[in-house]
Amino acid sequence: PEVVHNAMFDIANSDPPQFRGEIWLALNPGPGGWDERWEKVVIDDDNWASADMWFHDFDGDTYPDLIANQIFDSTVTRYRHPGADITDTWEPEVIISGLKSPSDFWLADMDGDDLVDVVSADHTAHRGVWHKNPGPDSDELWELFSIYRDIRLPGDFEMNDHDGDGDLDWLGISLTRGQAFIVEQVEPASSLVATIRLPDGFDETITRLVVALAEDEVPSGIPAAILATIDNVDKDGDGELDVDQILSPSRDLVLPFEDVGVTGDYHVVVAVYVEGGAEFIPEPGIDYQVVSEQRAFGQGKVEVSVELALAP
């Protein structure tokens, strides 16, 4: 067979290609049949490298649905329980896309809306993320939110309230460093969550992403705080450029800041530098910039959602 899809073999002469993997359920024959063969029910006959699976009733029909990830397809799929006859077809629905290599995941209500969300260890992207459940009647992909970045090759983990403060924390391992780690969920008085989008039709080559706070709606001079400067290079050696990995025309960036370091009223300024562009302040060029409405920092979490546009 030829080598395809991350160097994994496909089934020869299959069109469309099928991969050598499947998800199946073995039915327990009961205590009276302990020495009988368990009936095999195939749920998916074309799944390669599903690293983790969970059952949960997502649609309230009292039957547990199956959630499974696919490492080399970079997706998470929900298979709907067929109902009274468990051997009927389990209908698949991709609910999460755009991960790099989802290895392990957890189910938990991350935002307190009584809907169970998915938390993923995105293995070779060296990050942890969670995906918001949009509700049983939605057919939209689940929105991604960042938990942490730059912890190399996160593996097995659990979400639990490890310090008894009423929220969920991440307890996991790093497969490269051989260490266990905890990521504590915090919400300081001066925290910020910024959702950043690129405009439709964006086809520039990004060189740098900058997030800052400014006192004026038309920024000039030194900003009140520089929150992030990310050069679009392969800093972690994973073969992917760092900004391209988190922000693209098809992928919004949700960037959390534990503490912006200042209190008072400020605008959130986001700028993207591109090849061939000029400094967006003060010279005009083809760099992209957006300035949010003025927000009060120091009174609780601030959330902004902005879309970049050509800088004036």
N, C-alpha and C positions, 0 to 999 in steps of 0.2 A: 504493500500500500504506500501511497505518497504521504509525505509528512505535511500536516496542516494544523492550523489553530494552536499556536504555541507549542509546536513540535509534538502534538499528540496525533496518533494514528486514527484515521477514519475507516469506516467499513468500506472495503473495496467495491467500486462500481455503484455506490449508492448515490442517488440523485433526487432531492438535495442530499448533501453529505450527512451521514449519521455517525455519531461518535460511539466509541466502545464504553458506554456507561448507561446505567439505568437505575431508577429508584423503584424499589418494590417493597411490599408489605407481606410479612409472613403471618398467617392467621393461626393463632394458638388453637389446637384442637380440643383443649380443655383437659381437666384432670383425669378423665377416663381414657384419654387417648395419648398419654404421655409418650408412648413409643411410636405414635403414628407420624407420618410426614406432615409438616405444616404446609398449608396451601399457600402458594405464591401468587400475590396480586400485583401486577405491574402497574405502577402509577405513572412512570415516565420511562419510555424505552430509548430515549435519545438525550441523555443527560451525562455530561462528562465532568467529573471532579466536583461533585457536590460535597463540600467539606463539612457542612453542619445542617441539621434539620430540627425543626420544632413543630409541635402540634398546638393549635389554638383555634377556638371557635370564633372566627372573625366576623361572621355575618349573623350570629345569633340564632342559628337554626338548630342548635343543640348538638351538631356534629362537628368534631374537630377537623379543621382544615390543616393542610401541611404547608409549611414554609421551608423552602430549601434554597441554598445559594449555589451558584455555578462559578467556580473560580475563574475558569478560562473564558467564560462568556461575560464576566464582570457584572452579573445580574443576581437578583433575588426573585424567586417565583413563588406565587401562592397557588396551590392546587386545591380546588374546592371539593370538599367531601361530597360524594355523589348521593348521600342519603341512606335510605334503608338498605339498599343493595351495595355493599362496600366494594363489590367487584366491578361495578359500573365505571365509566370513564371519570377520572378526576380532571376537571377542566383546569388547564394552566393559565395563569395570568402573571406577566412580568410586572412587579410592583416597584422594583428598584433597578435603576440602570446607571451606568457611568462610573461605577467603582473600578478599581484597577485589578485587585485580586481579593475578593471577600472571602476570608478564611474561616472565621468564627463569628457567630452573632448571638444575640440575646434578645428576648422579648420583655418589654417593660413599658409602663405608662410613664413616659419621660416628661410630659407637660401637664399632667393632672387633668386631662379632659375625658378621662374614663375610657379612652381607646388605647389599645395595646400597640406600641410602636416597635420598630426594629432598630437594634443597636449593632453596628458592624465594626469588626477589626479589618480595616482595609490593608492587607498584609504588606505587600510590596510598595504601597504608597506611604507606609510608615505613619498611619494616622488612625484615629478612632472617630467614628461619626454616628449620628442617629438619624432615623428617617421618620418623619411625622406621618402617622396614619390619618388619611383624609376622610375616613368614614366608610361604612360598608357600601354606600351607593355611588361612590366615586370611581371613575376609571382613570384618574390621573396618576402619574408616577408620584411616589412618595417623596416629599421635599427633604433634602439633605441638610443637616446642621453639624458643624464641626464640634468635636469634644476636645481633641488634642492633635498636634502634629509633631513630627520629628522624634518619635519613639520608634526605633528601628524594629521592623518585622514583629508587630504585636501578634500574639497567638491567643491561646485560651484565656478567657476572662469571664467575670461575672459582674452584674450590676446589683449593688446592695447598699444599704445605709450603714456603712462601716463605722461611722463616728457618731451615730445616733442623733444627727441634727435634722432629720426629717426629709432628706433628699437622697438620691441615688448617687453612689460613687462607683468608679471603675477600678476593679482589682484584676490585674492581668499580668502577663509575662512578656518579656522581650526575648525572642528566639535567638537574636544575635548576641545580646549582652548576657544572656543567662540570668536575668534578674526579674524579680517580681516588683510590680509598682502599683501605686494607687494614684488615681486622678480624682481629686476632690471637687465636687460640684459646689461652686460658690456664686454668690450674687452680691458683690460689694455695692456700697452706695454710689460709687462712681463707675459702674460697669457700662459697657456699650456692646450692642450686637448690631453689626452693619451688614446688610445684604446688598451686594454689589452686582450690577448687571452690565454687560456690554451691549451696545446698540445693535439693532438688526443690520446685517450686512457688514459687520466688522470683519476686515480681512487683513489688518495690519500685523506686523511682527512685534510683539510686546518685548520691551527691554527691562521695564521696572514698574512696580506697583507701589504707590505711596498712599498712606492714610494719615490724616492729620486733623487737628482742631484749630480753628481760626476764629478770632473775635469779629471779623468783618465779613460781610456777605461777598465782597470782592476782595479775596485774599491778597495781601501785599506784605512784604517783609517777612520776618521770622514768625512761624506759626506758634500758637500757644502750646501745642504739644505735637510731637511726631509719634504716632502710634505704631506704624509699621512701614518698613521699607524692605521690599522683597525684590531682589534682582532675579531676572528670568534666566537663571543658570541652573545647572544640575548640581546643586550644592550637596545633596545626599548620595550622589553616585548611583541612582537607580535607573539611569537612562532616560529620565523625563525632565524637561525644564520645569522649574518650581512653580512659576506663575501659570504656565499653560496647564499644569496639572490640576489647578484649583479654580481657574477662571477662563471661560471660553464663551463663544456665542451660544452654545448649547448648555452651558453649565454656569449658574449663578454662584457667587462666592458668599457664604455666610461666615463672617469673621467676628468672633467674640473677643472682647478685651475685658479682662478681669477688673482692671482699675486704670482709668485714663490718666490718673495722676493730678488732675485739677478739678476744681469745683467752680460753678458759675455758668453763664450762658455762652455757648459756643456753636459754631457751624462745623459739621463734619465735612471735611474736604477729601475727596478721593481723586487721585491723578494716575493716569497710565502713560508711561513714556513708550514711544514706538520707534522703530528704526526709521531714520530720516526726519524725525521730529526735532523740535526745538525745546528749550526749557519752557515749561508752561507758565512760569512766572519769572519775569514780567513779559517776556517776548512772546508774540504770537507764533503758532506753529501748527503742526498737525497732531499734537498730543491731545489726549482726552482728559476731561476734567468734569467734576460735578461738585456742587456745594449744596448741602442740605439746608433746610430751615434751621433757625437757631433753636437749640435745645438746652434745657437746664440740666447740668451735671452735678451730682452730689446728693440727689434726692431719691436715688433708686436707679434701676436699670433703664437705660435709654436704648430704644430700638429705632433704626432708620433703614429705609430701603431706597436706594438711589440707582439711577441709570446714567452711565457715562455718556458724554457727548463731546464733539470737537470743541477744544478750548477756544474761546474768543480771541 
